[in-house]
Amino acid sequence: MSGSSAEPLSIDGLANARDLGGLRTSDGRLVLSRQVIRSDNLRGLTERGQGELSEVVGPAIVIDLRMHLEVDHEGYAIAHDPARIVNLPMVPQAGVTSEQLAAGAAGSLLEDYLRQIEVNADSIVEALRLIAEPANRPLVVHCTAGKDRTGLVVALLLDILGVDHEVIVADYHVTQSNMGPILDRVRSSAVYQENGLAAAPLWIFAAEPETMRAFLAELGERYGSAEQWALAKGLDAADIERLRATLLA
């Protein structure tokens, strides 16, 4: 149904790419198409996929939320001018090994997300600031799976734009059915074999509606809204107005 789901994008080598355009706000406006694309790791792009990304999206910038360790080990597949890639590292807070859990790492995705919006606030705010500038769009925002770090940036963005929480929850849950090839990629990656993610419990790779629904509810309890969270963490009110003025029809 128009307004309730993001448009899946078929780009060779990507398993979890979709356009936020068409999502409807609570007051009936629509997010503009071909402005903000969420995706799994662009490292998976094939040569054909690079051409499709250029043709279908033509991103002005790519916001990469992977940690420096991930970027250093995996690099990029996309052919790019270096100025077009903006790395804003976000550090996952969930424990992927029993040792990390015993040391106090988050034991659920909900707790991971609530910790991330504190620990990674600077990166999230800078991502929102970049998205607010029309000259930076179309843009792609991605991490490894396009689920957790990307999911947080997208959820906060959509909440600021006024998209209904259940629509945000549904968009998050779409990733669940796309995780098969991403999980295969993670388990075969040397860097994730080294840091333990490849052997992580299955809950790490889930995208259940209840997780995002609970996150948005807790965000509201703690801050009032994503807008109030963003203002408290340093995003300018002018950026929030620019997001709404330039991303909504």
Secondary structure, DSSP 4 states (H G I P E B T S, - for coil): -TTTSPEE---TT-SS-EE-TTPBBTTS-BBPTTSEEEES-GGG--HHHHHHHHHHT--SEEEE---HHHHHHH---S---GGGEEE------B--SHHHHHTT-BSSHHHHHHHHHHHTHHHHHHHHHHHH-GGG-SEEEE-SSSSSHHHHHHHHHHHHHTB-HHHHHHHHHHGGGGHHHHHHHHHT-HHHHHHSGGG--GGGG---HHHHHHHHHHHHHHHSSHHHHHHHTT--HHHHHHHHHHHB-
